[in-house]
Amino acid sequence: MRIILLGAPGAGKGTVAKLLTEYDGSIQISTGDILRSAVKEGTALGKEAKGYMDRGDLVPDELIMKLMEERLQQDDCGKGFILDGFPRTIPQAEALKQLLAKLKMNLDFVVNLEVPRDVILDRLTTRRTCSNPDCQEIYNIKSNPPTPDGKCKKCGSPVIQRDDETEEAILNRLETYQEKTAPLAGFYERDGILKNFESIESQETVKKIKAALG
C-alpha cells in the first residue's frame, strides 16, 4: 500500500501505521525517523540537516523533500509505505505530489483520522513516555500502564509526562494543527483521494482501512 496518514496530535497515527505495517510489510515513514537516520549515518543531507537542528532551526522543506526522495527509493519501500505525519503543510503536500509524480508512484488514498477533541485530550494527558532516549516506549496510565513504580517495562528507565502533553500544551498543539495541517484534508479531497475514518479504537480503524484497500 501507499498511503498518507493525516490526523490531529493524539489521533493515533503512529499506532495505526504500526498495525498497517504488519498487514502487508509496508514501511512506516515519518520525517523525524528520516532526519534521525540521515544524521546518524552521516550522509551529506544528514550533515546539512544536523546543522539546522543543532541551531534549533526548522529543517527547510527543500531539504526535507530531498531526504524524502532518497528514502522512498530505498529497497524496503518496495512493498509500499505509510507516511505518518507528513506532509504537514500545503506547500509540503504540493512538493510531495510533484515528487511522487517524478518517481512514478501513485498513492492508494489519504487516510484522515477523525477523533473527538475530548478523546484526544484524554489520550494525551494520560500518555507517558520512557525517559531513555534510545527506548522512548509509549504508555498510557489507563489502557497500557508502565510498572506500578512508574518504570518502563522494556528497559526499566523512569517514564515521564512530556512537556508538550500537559493540557495547556495539547490545546496549543491542536490550535496549531487546525491552522496549519487541517487544510490538508481539503487539499486531498479536491484531488479525490481523501477517505475519512472515525478513529476511536485503532484495531477497528485498521480493519476499515484494510477494507478500503480491498
N, CA, C and O of each residue as an XYZ file, in Angstrom:
856
protein
N       0.846     -1.198      0.000
C       0.000      0.000      0.000
C       0.877      1.242      0.000
O       2.021      1.207      0.454
N       0.339      2.327     -0.507
C       0.996      3.631     -0.427
C      -0.050      4.622      0.047
O      -0.929      5.027     -0.713
N       0.054      5.007      1.306
C      -0.937      5.917      1.862
C      -0.273      7.005      2.706
O       0.872      6.873      3.138
N      -1.024      8.076      2.924
C      -0.638      9.143      3.849
C      -1.623      9.094      5.007
O      -2.822      8.909      4.803
N      -1.116      9.260      6.223
C      -1.980      9.318      7.405
C      -2.058     10.750      7.903
O      -1.042     11.343      8.268
N      -3.255     11.302      7.919
C      -3.492     12.625      8.494
C      -4.282     12.467      9.786
O      -5.021     11.498      9.959
N      -4.121     13.428     10.688
C      -4.877     13.400     11.941
C      -4.219     14.303     12.958
O      -3.008     14.524     12.920
N      -5.016     14.820     13.860
C      -4.514     15.726     14.896
C      -3.544     14.997     15.822
O      -3.517     13.767     15.831
N      -2.745     15.733     16.604
C      -1.937     15.083     17.639
C      -2.838     14.229     18.529
O      -3.892     14.687     18.972
N      -2.427     12.995     18.788
C      -3.242     12.121     19.626
C      -4.312     11.352     18.875
O      -5.098     10.625     19.483
N      -4.350     11.506     17.536
C      -5.365     10.788     16.748
C      -5.024      9.311     16.598
O      -5.865      8.515     16.179
N      -3.788      8.946     16.939
C      -3.399      7.532     16.863
C      -2.691      7.149     15.581
O      -2.656      5.975     15.212
N      -2.117      8.152     14.886
C      -1.453      7.867     13.608
C      -0.347      6.819     13.756
O      -0.250      5.895     12.949
N       0.480      6.968     14.782
C       1.595      6.041     14.976
C       1.137      4.613     15.206
O       1.698      3.674     14.642
N       0.107      4.452     16.042
C      -0.420      3.111     16.343
C      -1.036      2.484     15.103
O      -0.792      1.314     14.806
N      -1.842      3.268     14.373
C      -2.490      2.768     13.158
C      -1.433      2.386     12.120
O      -1.537      1.346     11.471
N      -0.417      3.237     11.970
C       0.652      2.955     10.997
C       1.367      1.647     11.336
O       1.632      0.825     10.459
N       1.672      1.469     12.617
C       2.382      0.251     13.048
C       1.549     -0.996     12.736
O       2.080     -1.996     12.252
N       0.241     -0.933     13.016
C      -0.630     -2.079     12.746
C      -0.728     -2.358     11.244
O      -0.815     -3.514     10.830
N      -0.713     -1.303     10.434
C      -0.803     -1.484      8.980
C       0.477     -2.096      8.405
O       0.421     -2.833      7.421
N       1.633     -1.794      9.016
C       2.882     -2.388      8.517
C       2.850     -3.910      8.681
O       3.443     -4.647      7.893
N       2.140     -4.364      9.731
C       2.040     -5.805      9.974
C       1.125     -6.485      8.949
O       1.161     -7.703      8.776
N       0.310     -5.677      8.278
C      -0.678     -6.202      7.315
C       0.004     -6.656      6.027
O      -0.262     -7.758      5.547
N       0.883     -5.819      5.456
C       1.470     -6.214      4.172
C       2.953     -5.869      4.033
O       3.508     -5.919      2.935
N       3.589     -5.519      5.153
C       5.020     -5.255      5.083
C       5.389     -3.864      4.597
O       6.569     -3.577      4.394
N       4.400     -2.992      4.405
C       4.703     -1.610      4.039
C       5.491     -0.949      5.170
O       5.358     -1.328      6.333
N       6.310      0.039      4.819
C       7.189      0.693      5.780
C       6.549      1.975      6.314
O       6.021      2.783      5.550
N       6.604      2.145      7.632
C       6.127      3.384      8.260
C       7.239      4.433      8.159
O       8.371      4.184      8.571
N       6.913      5.596      7.614
C       7.914      6.649      7.430
C       7.438      7.941      8.075
O       6.342      8.419      7.782
N       8.257      8.506      8.952
C       7.976      9.838      9.495
C       9.200     10.705      9.245
O      10.316     10.195      9.141
N       8.995     12.014      9.149
C      10.135     12.899      8.887
C      11.140     12.825     10.030
O      12.345     12.936      9.805
N      10.653     12.639     11.257
C      11.553     12.515     12.400
C      12.501     11.340     12.242
O      13.698     11.450     12.506
N      11.941     10.198     11.800
C      12.762      8.996     11.587
C      13.795      9.224     10.488
O      14.955      8.831     10.612
N      13.343      9.875      9.397
C      14.249     10.135      8.267
C      15.408     11.023      8.708
O      16.566     10.755      8.387
N      15.082     12.085      9.448
C      16.117     13.018      9.905
C      17.109     12.325     10.834
O      18.323     12.450     10.670
N      16.572     11.589     11.818
C      17.454     10.906     12.772
C      18.379      9.909     12.062
O      19.564      9.812     12.384
N      17.827      9.175     11.100
C      18.594      8.176     10.378
C      19.698      8.825      9.536
O      20.840      8.364      9.536
N      19.348      9.903      8.819
C      20.330     10.585      7.965
C      21.452     11.200      8.797
O      22.616     11.166      8.400
N      21.095     11.762      9.957
C      22.097     12.361     10.845
C      23.011     11.266     11.402
O      24.232     11.414     11.437
N      22.388     10.161     11.838
C      23.156      9.051     12.424
C      24.133      8.450     11.404
O      25.271      8.120     11.737
N      23.662      8.316     10.150
C      24.505      7.719      9.109
C      25.544      8.702      8.575
O      26.484      8.308      7.884
N      25.369      9.983      8.901
C      26.349     10.983      8.478
C      26.353     11.241      6.986
O      27.388     11.596      6.423
N      25.194     11.067      6.325
C      25.110     11.351      4.891
C      25.263     12.859      4.674
O      25.166     13.650      5.612
N      25.503     13.236      3.411
C      25.663     14.663      3.090
C      24.407     15.438      3.497
O      24.493     16.518      4.082
N      23.243     14.872      3.180
C      21.984     15.540      3.547
C      21.804     15.530      5.062
O      21.284     16.483      5.642
N      22.240     14.445      5.694
C      22.148     14.334      7.157
C      22.973     15.405      7.849
O      22.526     16.016      8.820
N      24.177     15.630      7.347
C      25.049     16.659      7.929
C      24.442     18.048      7.763
O      24.521     18.890      8.657
N      23.835     18.268      6.601
C      23.184     19.557      6.352
C      22.013     19.756      7.313
O      21.839     20.833      7.883
N      21.212     18.696      7.482
C      20.057     18.768      8.389
C      20.514     18.989      9.834
O      19.890     19.742     10.581
N      21.604     18.327     10.217
C      22.121     18.430     11.586
C      22.493     19.873     11.921
O      22.310     20.324     13.052
N      23.013     20.585     10.936
C      23.371     21.989     11.159
C      22.168     22.809     11.597
O      22.252     23.609     12.529
N      21.039     22.602     10.909
C      19.802     23.308     11.283
C      19.328     22.871     12.665
O      18.970     23.702     13.500
N      19.330     21.559     12.898
C      18.805     21.017     14.154
C      19.652     21.468     15.343
O      19.119     21.784     16.406
N      20.986     21.497     15.158
C      21.867     21.928     16.248
C      21.645     23.389     16.626
O      21.849     23.789     17.772
N      21.221     24.176     15.636
C      20.951     25.600     15.909
C      19.537     25.815     16.453
O      19.166     26.923     16.840
N      18.756     24.728     16.472
C      17.373     24.847     16.933
C      16.450     25.399     15.860
O      15.335     25.828     16.154
N      16.918     25.389     14.605
C      16.104     25.889     13.491
C      15.306     24.749     12.870
O      15.677     23.581     12.987
N      14.203     25.103     12.207
C      13.440     24.108     11.457
C      14.228     23.719     10.211
O      14.835     24.567      9.558
N      14.212     22.431      9.891
C      14.851     21.978      8.655
C      13.971     22.424      7.489
O      12.781     22.108      7.471
N      14.528     23.154      6.509
C      13.684     23.687      5.428
C      13.030     22.598      4.586
O      13.548     21.487      4.465
N      11.881     22.941      4.008
C      11.118     21.980      3.204
C      11.951     21.397      2.063
O      11.849     20.208      1.762
N      12.770     22.229      1.434
C      13.563     21.764      0.295
C      14.467     20.594      0.700
O      14.608     19.621     -0.041
N      15.074     20.705      1.885
C      15.948     19.639      2.378
C      15.134     18.415      2.796
O      15.536     17.278      2.551
N      13.987     18.662      3.430
C      13.089     17.551      3.815
C      12.700     16.750      2.574
O      12.686     15.519      2.603
N      12.386     17.448      1.487
C      11.954     16.763      0.263
C      13.095     15.960     -0.355
O      12.862     14.885     -0.907
N      14.320     16.467     -0.270
C      15.477     15.700     -0.777
C      15.650     14.413      0.030
O      15.911     13.346     -0.526
N      15.501     14.534      1.348
C      15.596     13.355      2.218
C      14.470     12.374      1.923
O      14.684     11.162      1.916
N      13.269     12.897      1.681
C      12.115     12.051      1.373
C      12.325     11.320      0.048
O      11.989     10.142     -0.073
N      12.877     12.013     -0.941
C      13.134     11.390     -2.244
C      14.128     10.232     -2.087
O      13.942      9.155     -2.654
N      15.176     10.476     -1.312
C      16.183      9.452     -1.037
C      15.541      8.240     -0.351
O      15.808      7.092     -0.707
N      14.677      8.531      0.654
C      14.062      7.464      1.467
C      13.104      6.605      0.646
O      13.113      5.380      0.763
N      12.287      7.235     -0.177
C      11.262      6.496     -0.909
C      11.851      5.562     -1.961
O      11.177      4.650     -2.440
N      13.131      5.798     -2.322
C      13.763      4.951     -3.335
C      14.573      3.805     -2.731
O      15.179      3.015     -3.455
N      14.577      3.723     -1.404
C      15.293      2.623     -0.762
C      14.505      1.318     -0.908
O      13.279      1.321     -1.026
N      15.250      0.198     -0.898
C      14.660     -1.115     -1.210
C      13.461     -1.468     -0.345
O      12.500     -2.069     -0.826
N      13.514     -1.089      0.958
C      12.437     -1.527      1.853
C      11.102     -0.848      1.565
O      10.078     -1.229      2.131
N      11.106      0.162      0.684
C       9.839      0.804      0.309
C       9.170      0.085     -0.868
O       8.101      0.486     -1.329
N       9.815     -0.980     -1.343
C       9.280     -1.706     -2.491
C       7.882     -2.260     -2.269
O       7.063     -2.304     -3.188
N       7.616     -2.689     -1.016
C       6.291     -3.252     -0.715
C       5.246     -2.172     -0.468
O       4.047     -2.449     -0.444
N       5.708     -0.950     -0.286
C       4.785      0.140     -0.009
C       5.238      0.957      1.184
O       6.199      0.596      1.863
N       4.542      2.065      1.443
C       4.909      2.940      2.558
C       3.680      3.628      3.131
O       2.661      3.811      2.466
N       3.824      3.993      4.381
C       2.789      4.742      5.097
C       3.449      6.009      5.608
O       4.304      5.947      6.492
N       3.068      7.157      5.065
C       3.644      8.424      5.517
C       2.876      8.887      6.752
O       1.694      9.225      6.683
N       3.578      8.893      7.876
C       2.966      9.173      9.186
C       3.316     10.606      9.611
O       4.450     10.889      9.998
N       2.323     11.505      9.532
C       2.549     12.883      9.963
C       3.272     13.741      8.939
O       3.793     14.803      9.281
N       3.311     13.305      7.700
C       3.882     14.098      6.608
C       3.020     13.886      5.383
O       2.635     12.752      5.099
N       2.706     14.934      4.652
C       3.086     16.339      4.828
C       2.311     17.019      5.959
O       1.269     16.535      6.401
N       2.858     18.174      6.421
C       2.208     18.948      7.482
C       1.573     20.231      6.974
O       0.704     20.804      7.631
N       2.009     20.680      5.801
C       1.512     21.954      5.257
C       1.164     21.780      3.782
O       1.567     20.803      3.150
N       0.408     22.741      3.239
C       0.047     22.693      1.818
C       1.287     22.730      0.926
O       1.365     21.941     -0.015
N       2.276     23.625      1.181
C       3.477     23.606      0.336
C       4.181     22.241      0.338
O       4.672     21.795     -0.699
N       4.228     21.580      1.503
C       4.827     20.243      1.557
C       4.004     19.250      0.736
O       4.565     18.385      0.063
N       2.679     19.372      0.791
C       1.802     18.466      0.042
C       2.000     18.651     -1.461
O       2.019     17.682     -2.220
N       2.145     19.902     -1.877
C       2.356     20.181     -3.306
C       3.712     19.627     -3.761
O       3.830     19.056     -4.845
N       4.740     19.810     -2.903
C       6.073     19.292     -3.237
C       6.069     17.766     -3.289
O       6.718     17.168     -4.147
N       5.336     17.139     -2.367
C       5.251     15.676     -2.340
C       4.538     15.160     -3.588
O       4.932     14.140     -4.154
N       3.498     15.859     -4.013
C       2.757     15.462     -5.219
C       3.694     15.449     -6.437
O       3.656     14.532     -7.258
N       4.531     16.482     -6.533
C       5.491     16.560     -7.636
C       6.534     15.441     -7.536
O       6.911     14.834     -8.537
N       6.993     15.182     -6.295
C       7.995     14.137     -6.090
C       7.448     12.760     -6.481
O       8.128     11.992     -7.162
N       6.226     12.451     -6.053
C       5.642     11.138     -6.360
C       5.438     10.980     -7.866
O       5.616      9.891     -8.411
N       5.061     12.079     -8.536
C       4.905     12.030     -9.995
C       6.255     11.751    -10.654
O       6.345     10.965    -11.597
N       7.312     12.408    -10.143
C       8.675     12.209    -10.663
C       9.131     10.757    -10.492
O       9.782     10.191    -11.369
N       8.771     10.162     -9.334
C       9.168      8.783     -9.045
C       8.193      7.751     -9.618
O       8.362      6.545     -9.439
N       7.152      8.266    -10.323
C       6.110      7.406    -10.909
C       5.455      6.506     -9.850
O       5.253      5.310    -10.063
N       5.131      7.122     -8.703
C       4.450      6.429     -7.613
C       3.060      7.021     -7.424
O       2.900      8.241     -7.393
N       2.064      6.169     -7.299
C       0.694      6.623     -7.057
C       0.270      6.261     -5.640
O       0.570      5.172     -5.151
N      -0.432      7.188     -4.983
C      -0.996      6.897     -3.669
C      -2.276      6.092     -3.833
O      -3.036      6.322     -4.773
N      -2.525      5.139     -2.919
C      -3.824      4.454     -2.905
C      -4.900      5.449     -2.483
O      -5.918      5.607     -3.157
N      -4.657      6.112     -1.362
C      -5.515      7.182     -0.885
C      -4.876      7.835      0.330
O      -3.825      7.406      0.807
N      -5.527      8.874      0.817
C      -5.055      9.584      2.012
C      -6.053      9.322      3.127
O      -7.249      9.567      2.970
N      -5.553      8.820      4.263
C      -6.398      8.499      5.416
C      -6.464      9.718      6.343
O      -5.434     10.237      6.774
N      -7.668     10.159      6.639
C      -7.846     11.240      7.614
C      -8.522     10.658      8.852
O      -9.694     10.284      8.811
N      -7.769     10.585      9.964
C      -8.309     10.022     11.201
C      -9.080     11.094     11.964
O      -8.522     12.123     12.346
N     -10.353     10.842     12.178
C     -11.214     11.806     12.873
C     -11.474     11.338     14.294
O     -12.048     10.271     14.515
N     -11.044     12.153     15.262
C     -11.175     11.793     16.681
C     -11.732     12.998     17.436
O     -11.222     14.106     17.274
N     -12.779     12.806     18.267
C     -13.321     13.925     19.051
C     -12.253     14.544     19.957
O     -11.385     13.846     20.482
N     -12.335     15.864     20.130
C     -11.336     16.595     20.905
C     -11.196     16.057     22.337
O     -10.083     15.963     22.855
N     -12.337     15.699     22.987
C     -12.247     15.221     24.374
C     -11.488     13.888     24.459
O     -10.815     13.614     25.453
N     -11.603     13.063     23.406
C     -10.877     11.790     23.371
C      -9.379     12.058     23.221
O      -8.561     11.415     23.880
N      -9.022     13.007     22.353
C      -7.608     13.365     22.162
C      -7.008     13.885     23.464
O      -5.909     13.483     23.848
N      -7.727     14.775     24.140
C      -7.230     15.329     25.405
C      -6.995     14.229     26.431
O      -5.981     14.219     27.129
N      -7.949     13.301     26.513
C      -7.819     12.202     27.473
C      -6.623     11.320     27.124
O      -5.864     10.921     28.008
N      -6.454     11.017     25.834
C      -5.345     10.165     25.400
C      -3.989     10.795     25.732
O      -3.101     10.132     26.268
N      -3.843     12.081     25.407
C      -2.529     12.710     25.535
C      -2.171     13.077     26.972
O      -1.006     13.001     27.362
N      -3.168     13.474     27.757
C      -2.843     13.840     29.143
C      -2.551     12.597     29.987
O      -1.956     12.705     31.059
N      -2.963     11.424     29.513
C      -2.679     10.185     30.249
C      -1.509      9.407     29.630
O      -1.181      8.307     30.074
N      -0.887      9.993     28.600
C       0.252      9.338     27.941
C       1.523      9.565     28.750
O       1.733     10.640     29.313
N       2.357      8.549     28.799
C       3.665      8.657     29.436
C       4.705      8.051     28.497
O       4.410      7.114     27.755
N       5.921      8.593     28.534
C       6.976      8.171     27.612
C       8.217      7.762     28.394
O       8.577      8.412     29.376
N       8.870      6.689     27.963
C      10.115      6.267     28.595
C      11.156      7.374     28.442
O      11.327      7.935     27.359
N      11.852      7.681     29.545
C      12.825      8.782     29.533
C      14.144      8.411     28.859
O      14.978      9.279     28.602
N      14.331      7.138     28.576
C      15.551      6.682     27.897
C      15.466      7.056     26.414
O      14.596      6.544     25.709
N      16.360      7.948     25.919
C      16.262      8.398     24.523
C      16.416      7.274     23.503
O      15.975      7.410     22.362
N      17.046      6.154     23.909
C      17.198      5.025     22.991
C      15.997      4.080     23.009
O      15.941      3.129     22.230
N      15.036      4.343     23.901
C      13.863      3.471     24.015
C      12.594      4.221     23.593
O      11.967      3.883     22.589
N      12.228      5.241     24.374
C      11.061      6.086     24.047
C       9.744      5.307     23.941
O       8.827      5.735     23.241
N       9.649      4.170     24.632
C       8.398      3.391     24.622
C       7.275      4.256     25.188
O       7.475      5.008     26.142
N       6.088      4.137     24.583
C       4.953      4.979     24.997
C       3.952      4.153     25.804
O       3.632      3.020     25.444
N       3.469      4.728     26.883
C       2.483      4.081     27.766
C       1.272      4.986     27.936
O       1.303      6.168     27.594
N       0.212      4.407     28.469
C      -0.969      5.185     28.854
C      -1.380      4.710     30.240
O      -1.588      3.516     30.454
N      -1.498      5.645     31.187
C      -1.730      5.231     32.572
C      -3.072      4.530     32.772
O      -3.296      3.899     33.805
N      -3.983      4.641     31.766
C      -5.268      3.942     31.853
C      -5.239      2.607     31.101
O      -5.557      1.559     31.663
N      -4.854      2.665     29.826
C      -5.007      1.477     28.976
C      -3.748      0.625     28.844
O      -3.838     -0.570     28.566
N      -2.581      1.225     29.038
C      -1.333      0.469     28.900
C      -0.300      1.045     29.869
O       0.669      1.673     29.441
N      -0.506      0.831     31.191
C       0.351      1.489     32.183
C       1.765      0.915     32.228
O       1.986     -0.236     31.853
N       2.730      1.734     32.697
C       4.075      1.212     32.957
C       4.034      0.341     34.217
O       2.948     -0.030     34.662
N       5.172      0.012     34.792
C       5.188     -0.777     36.033
C       4.563      0.062     37.159
O       4.497      1.285     37.041
N       4.101     -0.579     38.251
C       3.465      0.168     39.349
C       4.333      1.298     39.920
O       3.810      2.291     40.427
N       5.667      1.141     39.834
C       6.530      2.209     40.362
C       6.982      3.189     39.268
O       7.949      3.931     39.442
N       6.248      3.174     38.117
C       6.494      4.167     37.078
C       7.721      3.932     36.229
O       8.380      4.882     35.807
N       8.035      2.662     35.973
C       9.216      2.338     35.170
C       8.785      1.717     33.829
O       7.705      1.141     33.701
N       9.665      1.860     32.852
C       9.431      1.276     31.529
C       9.554     -0.242     31.607
O      10.502     -0.763     32.195
N       8.588     -0.956     31.008
C       8.605     -2.414     31.027
C       9.694     -2.977     30.123
O      10.113     -4.123     30.289
N      10.154     -2.168     29.159
C      11.168     -2.653     28.220
C      12.581     -2.498     28.764
O      13.379     -3.433     28.712
N      12.898     -1.279     29.302
C      14.293     -1.025     29.672
C      14.482     -0.646     31.139
O      15.615     -0.539     31.610
N      13.381     -0.443     31.865
C      13.490     -0.159     33.298
C      13.741      1.298     33.660
O      13.873      1.626     34.840
N      13.809      2.185     32.654
C      14.006      3.615     32.942
C      12.698      4.234     33.436
O      11.625      3.695     33.166
N      12.772      5.365     34.162
C      11.538      6.037     34.599
C      10.729      6.544     33.399
O      11.298      6.964     32.392
N       9.407      6.501     33.515
C       8.574      7.098     32.467
C       8.178      8.512     32.911
O       8.063      8.796     34.103
N       7.975      9.386     31.928
C       7.694     10.798     32.228
C       6.498     11.284     31.419
O       6.117     10.682     30.415
N       5.912     12.399     31.886
C       4.927     13.108     31.074
C       5.679     14.209     30.335
O       6.280     15.083     30.960
N       5.646     14.168     29.013
C       6.371     15.155     28.229
C       5.781     16.550     28.429
O       4.587     16.701     28.691
N       6.640     17.571     28.301
C       6.195     18.958     28.469
C       5.082     19.332     27.498
O       4.231     20.163     27.814
N       5.089     18.711     26.299
C       4.071     19.061     25.299
C       2.814     18.208     25.435
O       1.966     18.202     24.543
N       2.690     17.484     26.558
C       1.492     16.667     26.772
C       0.733     17.049     28.035
O      -0.057     16.263     28.559
N       0.980     18.272     28.522
C       0.101     18.838     29.549
C      -1.135     19.365     28.821
O      -1.091     19.574     27.609
N      -2.235     19.583     29.542
C      -3.475     20.019     28.877
C      -3.281     21.335     28.130
O      -3.757     21.483     27.004
N      -2.585     22.294     28.749
C      -2.369     23.599     28.113
C      -1.571     23.447     26.815
O      -1.910     24.043     25.793
N      -0.509     22.642     26.871
C       0.330     22.435     25.681
C      -0.446     21.718     24.579
O      -0.285     22.028     23.399
N      -1.293     20.753     24.969
C      -2.069     19.998     23.978
C      -3.060     20.911     23.264
O      -3.201     20.844     22.043
N      -3.739     21.755     24.014
C      -4.697     22.681     23.399
C      -3.987     23.595     22.402
O      -4.531     23.919     21.347
N      -2.772     24.004     22.748
C      -1.976     24.844     21.855
C      -1.594     24.073     20.583
O      -1.653     24.611     19.477
N      -1.205     22.811     20.757
C      -0.852     21.972     19.602
C      -2.057     21.749     18.691
O      -1.919     21.739     17.467
N      -3.239     21.571     19.287
C      -4.449     21.360     18.489
C      -4.804     22.610     17.681
O      -5.254     22.515     16.539
N      -4.598     23.777     18.285
C      -4.841     25.032     17.563
C      -3.898     25.159     16.372
O      -4.310     25.538     15.275
N      -2.622     24.836     16.604
C      -1.625     24.891     15.520
C      -1.999     23.917     14.412
O      -1.873     24.232     13.228
N      -2.462     22.727     14.807
C      -2.867     21.719     13.824
C      -4.016     22.240     12.959
O      -3.982     22.132     11.734
N      -5.037     22.810     13.618
C      -6.201     23.314     12.887
C      -5.801     24.395     11.890
O      -6.353     24.483     10.793
N      -4.839     25.210     12.287
C      -4.421     26.336     11.461
C      -3.561     25.883     10.274
O      -3.759     26.334      9.146
N      -2.599     24.981     10.546
C      -1.603     24.659      9.515
C      -1.830     23.338      8.798
O      -1.598     23.239      7.593
N      -2.284     22.316      9.532
C      -2.314     20.968      8.957
C      -3.706     20.522      8.529
O      -3.844     19.814      7.532
N      -4.733     20.922      9.260
C      -6.096     20.500      8.911
C      -6.476     20.853      7.461
O      -7.193     20.074      6.834
N      -6.028     21.995      6.898
C      -6.371     22.304      5.500
C      -5.903     21.254      4.496
O      -6.372     21.239      3.358
N      -4.982     20.374      4.903
C      -4.529     19.305      4.008
C      -5.679     18.390      3.598
O      -5.702     17.867      2.483
N      -6.637     18.201      4.515
C      -7.785     17.354      4.184
C      -8.499     17.915      2.954
O      -8.884     17.169      2.054
N      -8.669     19.232      2.927
C      -9.300     19.880      1.775
C      -8.474     19.713      0.505
O      -9.020     19.494     -0.577
N      -7.160     19.817      0.644
C      -6.248     19.666     -0.496
C      -6.422     18.292     -1.142
O      -6.542     18.174     -2.361
N      -6.432     17.250     -0.295
C      -6.540     15.887     -0.837
C      -7.976     15.540     -1.239
O      -8.194     14.693     -2.105
N      -8.935     16.188     -0.617
C     -10.332     15.988     -1.030
C     -10.526     16.508     -2.450
O     -11.208     15.882     -3.261
N      -9.923     17.654     -2.741
C     -10.013     18.217     -4.098
C      -9.349     17.287     -5.123
O      -9.759     17.228     -6.282
N      -8.315     16.563     -4.672
C      -7.658     15.599     -5.561
C      -8.447     14.293     -5.674
O      -8.115     13.427     -6.484
N      -9.495     14.160     -4.855
C     -10.361     12.978     -4.916
C      -9.763     11.733     -4.282
O     -10.183     10.619     -4.594
N      -8.761     11.911     -3.373
C      -8.127     10.718     -2.789
C      -8.222     10.683     -1.257
O      -7.540      9.890     -0.607
N      -9.071     11.547     -0.690
C      -9.210     11.575      0.779
C     -10.292     10.598      1.238
O     -11.379     10.547      0.663
N      -9.983      9.828      2.275
C     -11.000      8.982      2.920
C     -10.968      9.268      4.420
O      -9.910      9.205      5.047
N     -12.127      9.582      4.989
C     -12.232      9.889      6.416
C     -12.593      8.632      7.202
O     -13.470      7.865      6.805
N     -11.903      8.436      8.320
C     -12.172      7.288      9.189
C     -12.305      7.773     10.626
O     -11.392      8.398     11.166
N     -13.453      7.481     11.242
C     -13.589      7.784     12.672
C     -12.661      6.829     13.418
O     -12.709      5.617     13.208
N     -11.824      7.377     14.283
C     -10.789      6.541     14.896
C     -10.827      6.630     16.412
O     -10.098      7.413     17.022
N     -11.688      5.818     17.010
C     -11.754      5.742     18.474
C     -10.906      4.574     18.962
O     -10.231      4.662     19.987
N     -10.954      3.467     18.199
C     -10.211      2.261     18.589
C      -9.352      1.833     17.393
O      -9.869      1.562     16.310
N      -8.047      1.779     17.605
C      -7.105      1.601     16.490
C      -7.343      0.322     15.689
O      -7.281      0.342     14.460
N      -7.614     -0.788     16.373
C      -7.813     -2.066     15.656
C      -8.993     -1.969     14.693
O      -8.930     -2.465     13.568
N     -10.073     -1.325     15.147
C     -11.260     -1.168     14.301
C     -10.951     -0.267     13.108
O     -11.381     -0.531     11.985
N     -10.199      0.799     13.371
C      -9.822      1.729     12.306
C      -9.018      1.007     11.234
O      -9.246      1.196     10.039
N      -8.074      0.178     11.674
C      -7.223     -0.563     10.736
C      -8.060     -1.519      9.886
O      -7.807     -1.673      8.692
N      -9.048     -2.156     10.497
C      -9.953     -3.047      9.747
C     -10.645     -2.280      8.619
O     -10.747     -2.769      7.494
N     -11.118     -1.068      8.937
C     -11.820     -0.246      7.934
C     -10.866      0.177      6.819
O     -11.245      0.197      5.648
N      -9.618      0.516      7.185
C      -8.639      0.921      6.161
C      -8.299     -0.258      5.258
O      -8.196     -0.098      4.042
N      -8.124     -1.437      5.842
C      -7.842     -2.638      5.053
C      -8.985     -2.917      4.071
O      -8.754     -3.258      2.911
N     -10.220     -2.766      4.557
C     -11.394     -2.994      3.696
C     -11.391     -2.020      2.525
O     -11.715     -2.388      1.396
N     -11.018     -0.761      2.809
C     -10.985      0.266      1.750
C      -9.873     -0.024      0.740
O      -9.993      0.302     -0.441
N      -8.792     -0.642      1.221
C      -7.694     -1.018      0.319
C      -8.092     -2.191     -0.582
O      -7.538     -2.391     -1.663
N      -9.082     -2.964     -0.089
C      -9.556     -4.108     -0.872
C      -8.580     -5.271     -0.786
O      -8.816     -6.320     -1.384
